[in-house]
């Protein structure tokens, strides 16, 4: 990658667009980050990042430590992009083997609630946690509250519920947050963590059941 060029008479770094383009492209081309997007769309994203960075570099002109600020800003953009892609890739990998009810309505040959119970009974708590997650999403999807997609995260689904002002938003946000911390934190779920996840998942179900009763 090319080093930043320092403008004559100042300390503000002007990063070559090719350097920014090449750095971001190197990240998204890695197998773990590869997404099914067209080259045209990717080029537009890279161009947008380069434009934003150029504007930022101009905005901090004359600010003390502007070189450090510009470097941190560029690194932050790259890290956020990489983190989002990694998160989505890991989420897809957990659902590729066991699809979540299709796209919003689909059907499954297995009841994920029952599956979670059976897996937990045999000590497979991580797999049981995945089943609970599928069960909660399936329950929301069949009621038309969320639209399922492999690329979506628990945060995406929580925002859908918030936009609908649905009572399930709070319970699902807690459940999704705990699931993310377990699965994308340690990557392993134990009996205690599964028990907490089960309580949160049941809270989501209770909200839906109380609405139907009303």
C-alpha positions as CSV (number, residue, x, y, z in Angstrom):
1,X,0.0,0.0,0.0
2,X,1.3,3.5,-0.8
3,X,2.3,5.8,2.0
4,X,0.2,8.9,2.6
5,X,1.4,12.0,0.8
6,X,1.9,15.1,2.9
7,X,0.8,18.3,1.1
8,X,3.5,20.9,0.6
9,X,3.6,23.4,3.4
10,X,1.3,21.6,5.7
11,X,0.9,18.5,7.8
12,X,-2.4,17.2,6.5
13,X,-1.9,13.8,4.8
14,X,-3.6,13.3,1.5
15,X,-4.1,9.6,1.0
16,X,-4.0,8.6,-2.6
17,X,-7.3,7.2,-3.8
18,X,-5.6,4.2,-5.2
19,X,-4.2,3.3,-1.8
20,X,-7.6,3.5,-0.1
21,X,-9.2,1.6,-2.9
22,X,-6.5,-1.2,-2.8
23,X,-6.7,-1.5,1.0
24,X,-10.5,-1.9,1.2
25,X,-10.5,-4.2,-1.9
26,X,-7.8,-6.4,-0.3
27,X,-10.1,-6.9,2.7
28,X,-13.4,-7.6,0.9
29,X,-11.6,-10.0,-1.5
30,X,-10.6,-12.4,1.4
31,X,-12.7,-15.6,1.4
32,X,-14.1,-14.9,4.8
33,X,-15.5,-11.5,3.7
34,X,-16.5,-12.4,0.1
35,X,-20.1,-11.4,-0.6
36,X,-22.4,-11.8,-3.6
37,X,-22.3,-8.2,-4.8
38,X,-21.6,-7.0,-8.3
39,X,-18.3,-5.4,-9.2
40,X,-20.1,-2.1,-10.1
41,X,-21.6,-1.9,-6.6
42,X,-18.3,-2.6,-5.0
43,X,-16.6,0.0,-7.1
44,X,-19.2,2.6,-6.0
45,X,-18.7,1.8,-2.4
46,X,-14.9,2.1,-2.7
47,X,-15.3,5.4,-4.5
48,X,-17.6,6.6,-1.8
49,X,-15.1,5.8,0.9
50,X,-12.4,7.5,-1.0
51,X,-14.5,10.6,-1.5
52,X,-15.5,10.7,2.2
53,X,-11.9,10.4,3.3
54,X,-10.7,13.1,0.9
55,X,-13.4,15.5,2.4
56,X,-12.3,14.6,5.9
57,X,-8.7,15.3,5.2
58,X,-9.6,18.7,3.8
59,X,-11.8,19.4,6.9
60,X,-9.1,18.8,9.4
61,X,-6.6,21.0,7.6
62,X,-4.7,23.0,10.1
63,X,-6.0,21.0,13.1
64,X,-3.3,19.9,15.5
65,X,-2.3,16.2,15.0
66,X,-4.3,16.1,11.8
67,X,-2.1,13.3,10.4
68,X,-3.0,11.1,13.4
69,X,-6.7,12.1,13.1
70,X,-6.8,11.2,9.4
71,X,-5.1,7.9,10.0
72,X,-7.5,6.9,12.8
73,X,-10.5,7.9,10.7
74,X,-9.3,5.8,7.8
75,X,-8.5,2.8,10.1
76,X,-11.9,3.1,11.7
77,X,-13.7,2.9,8.4
78,X,-11.8,-0.2,7.4
79,X,-12.4,-1.9,10.8
80,X,-16.2,-1.2,10.7
81,X,-16.4,-2.6,7.2
82,X,-14.4,-5.7,8.1
83,X,-16.4,-6.2,11.4
84,X,-19.7,-6.0,9.6
85,X,-18.6,-8.4,6.9
86,X,-17.2,-10.9,9.4
87,X,-20.3,-10.7,11.5
88,X,-22.6,-11.4,8.5
89,X,-20.3,-14.2,7.2
90,X,-20.4,-15.9,10.6
91,X,-24.2,-15.5,10.8
92,X,-24.6,-17.1,7.4
93,X,-22.3,-20.0,8.3
94,X,-24.6,-20.8,11.3
95,X,-27.7,-20.9,9.1
96,X,-26.4,-22.5,5.9
97,X,-26.7,-26.1,7.3
98,X,-30.1,-25.4,8.9
99,X,-32.1,-22.8,6.9
100,X,-34.4,-20.6,9.0
101,X,-37.9,-21.2,7.6
102,X,-37.1,-19.7,4.2
103,X,-37.8,-16.1,3.4
104,X,-40.4,-14.8,5.8
105,X,-43.0,-17.5,5.5
106,X,-41.3,-20.8,4.6
107,X,-41.7,-24.1,6.3
108,X,-39.3,-26.3,8.1
109,X,-39.3,-30.0,8.4
110,X,-38.3,-29.7,12.1
111,X,-39.7,-27.7,15.0
112,X,-36.8,-25.6,16.2
113,X,-38.2,-25.3,19.7
114,X,-38.3,-29.1,20.0
115,X,-34.9,-29.4,18.4
116,X,-33.4,-27.0,20.9
117,X,-34.9,-29.0,23.7
118,X,-33.5,-32.3,22.3
119,X,-30.0,-30.8,21.7
120,X,-29.8,-29.3,25.2
121,X,-30.9,-32.7,26.7
122,X,-27.8,-34.2,25.1
123,X,-25.5,-31.5,26.3
124,X,-25.1,-29.8,22.8
125,X,-25.8,-26.4,24.2
126,X,-24.2,-24.4,21.4
127,X,-26.3,-26.2,18.7
128,X,-29.3,-25.7,21.0
129,X,-28.7,-22.0,21.2
130,X,-28.7,-21.8,17.4
131,X,-32.0,-23.7,17.4
132,X,-33.5,-21.3,19.9
133,X,-32.5,-18.4,17.7
134,X,-34.1,-20.0,14.7
135,X,-37.2,-20.7,16.8
136,X,-37.5,-17.0,17.9
137,X,-37.1,-15.8,14.3
138,X,-39.6,-18.3,12.9
139,X,-42.2,-17.2,15.5
140,X,-41.8,-13.6,14.5
141,X,-41.7,-14.3,10.8
142,X,-44.9,-16.3,10.6
143,X,-46.7,-13.4,12.1
144,X,-45.3,-11.1,9.5
145,X,-43.2,-9.0,12.0
146,X,-39.8,-9.6,10.3
147,X,-38.6,-10.8,6.9
148,X,-35.9,-13.4,7.2
149,X,-32.7,-13.2,5.3
150,X,-29.3,-15.0,5.8
151,X,-27.4,-11.7,5.8
152,X,-29.5,-10.1,8.6
153,X,-28.2,-9.9,12.1
154,X,-30.2,-10.0,15.4
155,X,-29.8,-6.2,15.4
156,X,-31.4,-5.9,12.0
157,X,-34.4,-7.9,13.2
158,X,-34.7,-5.9,16.4
159,X,-34.8,-2.7,14.4
160,X,-37.6,-4.1,12.2
161,X,-39.6,-4.8,15.4
162,X,-38.8,-1.3,16.7
163,X,-40.1,0.3,13.5
164,X,-43.3,-1.6,14.0
165,X,-43.5,-0.5,17.6
166,X,-44.1,-4.2,18.4
167,X,-44.1,-5.3,22.1
168,X,-41.7,-8.1,21.1
169,X,-39.0,-5.6,20.5
170,X,-37.7,-5.4,24.0
171,X,-37.7,-9.1,24.8
172,X,-36.2,-10.0,21.4
173,X,-33.5,-7.3,21.7
174,X,-32.4,-8.8,25.0
175,X,-32.5,-12.3,23.6
176,X,-30.6,-11.3,20.4
177,X,-28.0,-9.4,22.4
178,X,-27.3,-12.4,24.7
179,X,-27.2,-14.8,21.7
180,X,-24.7,-12.5,19.9
181,X,-22.4,-12.2,23.0
182,X,-22.3,-16.0,23.4
183,X,-22.0,-17.1,19.8
184,X,-19.9,-14.3,18.5
185,X,-18.0,-13.8,21.7
186,X,-16.7,-17.1,23.1
187,X,-18.3,-19.1,20.3
188,X,-19.4,-21.7,22.8
189,X,-22.5,-22.0,24.8
190,X,-22.6,-23.8,28.2
191,X,-25.5,-25.0,30.3
192,X,-25.9,-21.8,32.3
193,X,-25.8,-19.5,29.2
194,X,-28.3,-21.7,27.4
195,X,-30.6,-21.5,30.4
196,X,-30.5,-17.7,30.2
197,X,-31.1,-17.8,26.5
198,X,-34.1,-20.1,27.0
199,X,-35.6,-17.6,29.5
200,X,-35.2,-14.7,27.1
201,X,-36.6,-16.7,24.2
202,X,-39.6,-17.7,26.2
203,X,-40.1,-14.0,27.1
204,X,-40.4,-13.3,23.3
205,X,-42.9,-16.2,23.0
206,X,-44.9,-15.0,25.9
207,X,-45.3,-11.5,24.4
208,X,-46.7,-13.1,21.2
209,X,-49.0,-15.5,23.1
210,X,-50.4,-12.7,25.2
211,X,-51.2,-10.7,22.1
212,X,-53.1,-13.6,20.5
213,X,-55.0,-14.1,23.8
214,X,-56.0,-10.4,23.8
